[in-house]
Amino acid sequence: MPRKQPTEEELERRKIVGVNAETVTDVTSTDFPGNWPGEDYAWDIKKIIRDTKIEFHQNEPAEASFSLIGVDASIANAFRRIMIADIPTIAIEKVFIDNNTSVIQDEVLAHRLGLIPFTGGREGLDNFMRWLPKPKDNEPIESTYFDYNTISLELRVTCTHNPNAAEDEKDPRKLYNHAHVYAKDIVFMPVGRQVKYFAGENAIRPVNPDILIAKLRPGQQIDLSMIMHKGVGSDHAKFSPVATASYRLLPTITILRPILGRDAENFAKCFPQGVIRLEKVTKAEAAREGSGYEGHASELKAVVVNPMLDTVSRECLRHDEFKEKVKLGRERDHFIFNIESTGQWESDAIFLASIAHLKEKARKLEQQVVDMVR
Amino acid sequence: MAKSKSRTEAPQDASEDVVMQELPTSHQPDVQDDASMAEVDAEDDAEVEDEEEIEDDTQRVRLLPGSTPTAASFEFLNEGHTLGNALRYIIMKNPDVEFCAYAIPHPSEPKMNVRIQTYEGTTAIEALQKGLKDLQDVCDVVSDKFVAAQKDFKKKSISS
């Protein structure tokens, strides 16, 4: 029994998550077979190919922003989670303190060092560096340390008086040598083939050389060596390649009935700049009966121009004059991703890596299911 | 239905429920090898260079007891919401599937359970396999579109 297929408007309406003053509506996806009588919604890769869209808004090494349109939240969320927790980076994992007479305690210093983001040659990080394997029973931890899984660093700084400083100098950075210890003072000690992979501009180095690690006074010393390993964010946040990786749904603002004159100005003030524009009601609009503009020619009306800039503060829902005139919502399948890299990866490469990671995960498990049946 | 018969040779009859207390908490072996690592020897450095990381062969997917061909629960080791929810969605998109859900029974155990019930004519295992395959397909689509969008955006920002 063929049923009436839904209209375009009905399909559009189903895509919207309603945002009311105190509540949200239609939160869950309904695009499953059997959910709507007579409608298909079965998995169809052609439909996915046709409907999936990606539009970039910004793409810089440190920050990327793009819209992923047409996929379900569960897929988009998988990418987001993978970017945060499963994409590997190298970070300082062990600190061997030979001497630390600074005011900052050993364990606090070690923690600070661990959080410094490092970078280096992509080729070396991706293809040369591997995971650190667990040592065999009864063997020392170092038994698995090799050039392809361990990177050595050193930080050896002593603070001294600066004999050339002016008599009345107050700035400790000029009064003393090495009063401030920065990330750039960390020295990379290449071993084995690391010399080849991390040479010159590919050297292992802190992303931001000016991160302040500690402050010293004459006579104080920090003398330590460190090793880095590959790790993932689910183990420790220092391994996460992203500072933030998040998405939000595209806001929708629908003006149901005309908002005119002073109301329109107040309405525009309810939103961030650029969301609402004030336009003059044209004569043609004013002449059309039932449009709501009758007799309002050349008055100002509120028009939605860029809902993407909206923060969905819901301010407009607090004012009685806009009651029944505006409907807020969000598009269920339009994800505006924002990815900020910590510097080891390019921000867009992190997303690509997350796609590859999810695919690899599914591929491995597919094999596992075959093995299970066997 | 017949397909998975060999595997479920002696299934507990669906009507014959298993007493909760008699069930082991897990049907995975207790040993947990580090999932990611293969042993690499220093001696064969040159070989290591090209060799793909040796795939870990510990079984991470198990069929939980009490399953019939069309209704089964699977236990995944070392998986979480990332895969669970995405897989659940994809399997639910399969019209032959009557029911699919996932759960993480306890947050301190690295386990994720997936329940699949299908209509007659297919099996839960087939639905799971199709789900994993479809998930890979959607990754390919997103990946291709992403690379294309990257190029487009680059062109646009150079020209403007």
Chai-1 contact restraints between the chains, C-beta under 6 A:
chainA,res_idxA,chainB,res_idxB,connection_type,confidence,min_distance_angstrom,max_distance_angstrom,comment,restraint_id
A,F32,B,M92,contact,1.0,0.0,6.0,A-B,restraint_1
A,P33,B,P95,contact,1.0,0.0,6.0,A-B,restraint_2
A,A42,B,P95,contact,1.0,0.0,6.0,A-B,restraint_3
A,W43,B,K93,contact,1.0,0.0,6.0,A-B,restraint_4
A,W43,B,N94,contact,1.0,0.0,6.0,A-B,restraint_5
A,W43,B,D134,contact,1.0,0.0,6.0,A-B,restraint_6
A,I45,B,D137,contact,1.0,0.0,6.0,A-B,restraint_7
A,I48,B,V138,contact,1.0,0.0,6.0,A-B,restraint_8
A,I48,B,V141,contact,1.0,0.0,6.0,A-B,restraint_9
A,I49,B,V141,contact,1.0,0.0,6.0,A-B,restraint_10
A,T52,B,V141,contact,1.0,0.0,6.0,A-B,restraint_11
A,T52,B,K145,contact,1.0,0.0,6.0,A-B,restraint_12
A,I54,B,K145,contact,1.0,0.0,6.0,A-B,restraint_13
A,I54,B,F146,contact,1.0,0.0,6.0,A-B,restraint_14
A,I54,B,A149,contact,1.0,0.0,6.0,A-B,restraint_15
A,F56,B,A149,contact,1.0,0.0,6.0,A-B,restraint_16
A,F56,B,F153,contact,1.0,0.0,6.0,A-B,restraint_17
A,N59,B,F153,contact,1.0,0.0,6.0,A-B,restraint_18
A,D72,B,Y89,contact,1.0,0.0,6.0,A-B,restraint_19
A,S74,B,N85,contact,1.0,0.0,6.0,A-B,restraint_20
A,S74,B,A86,contact,1.0,0.0,6.0,A-B,restraint_21
A,S74,B,Y89,contact,1.0,0.0,6.0,A-B,restraint_22
A,I75,B,A86,contact,1.0,0.0,6.0,A-B,restraint_23
A,A78,B,T82,contact,1.0,0.0,6.0,A-B,restraint_24
A,A78,B,A86,contact,1.0,0.0,6.0,A-B,restraint_25
A,R81,B,T82,contact,1.0,0.0,6.0,A-B,restraint_26
A,I82,B,T82,contact,1.0,0.0,6.0,A-B,restraint_27
A,W131,B,S36,contact,1.0,0.0,6.0,A-B,restraint_28
A,W131,B,M37,contact,1.0,0.0,6.0,A-B,restraint_29
A,P133,B,M37,contact,1.0,0.0,6.0,A-B,restraint_30
A,P133,B,E39,contact,1.0,0.0,6.0,A-B,restraint_31
A,K134,B,D34,contact,1.0,0.0,6.0,A-B,restraint_32
A,F146,B,A42,contact,1.0,0.0,6.0,A-B,restraint_33
A,I355,B,C139,contact,1.0,0.0,6.0,A-B,restraint_34
A,I355,B,V142,contact,1.0,0.0,6.0,A-B,restraint_35
A,I355,B,S143,contact,1.0,0.0,6.0,A-B,restraint_36
A,L358,B,C139,contact,1.0,0.0,6.0,A-B,restraint_37
A,K359,B,Q136,contact,1.0,0.0,6.0,A-B,restraint_38
A,K359,B,C139,contact,1.0,0.0,6.0,A-B,restraint_39
A,K361,B,L83,contact,1.0,0.0,6.0,A-B,restraint_40
A,A362,B,L132,contact,1.0,0.0,6.0,A-B,restraint_41
A,A362,B,L135,contact,1.0,0.0,6.0,A-B,restraint_42
A,A362,B,Q136,contact,1.0,0.0,6.0,A-B,restraint_43
A,R363,B,Q136,contact,1.0,0.0,6.0,A-B,restraint_44
A,L365,B,L132,contact,1.0,0.0,6.0,A-B,restraint_45
A,E366,B,L132,contact,1.0,0.0,6.0,A-B,restraint_46
A,Q368,B,R60,contact,1.0,0.0,6.0,A-B,restraint_47
A,Q368,B,V61,contact,1.0,0.0,6.0,A-B,restraint_48
A,V369,B,V61,contact,1.0,0.0,6.0,A-B,restraint_49
A,V369,B,L128,contact,1.0,0.0,6.0,A-B,restraint_50
A,V369,B,Q129,contact,1.0,0.0,6.0,A-B,restraint_51
A,M372,B,V61,contact,1.0,0.0,6.0,A-B,restraint_52
A,V373,B,R7,contact,1.0,0.0,6.0,A-B,restraint_53
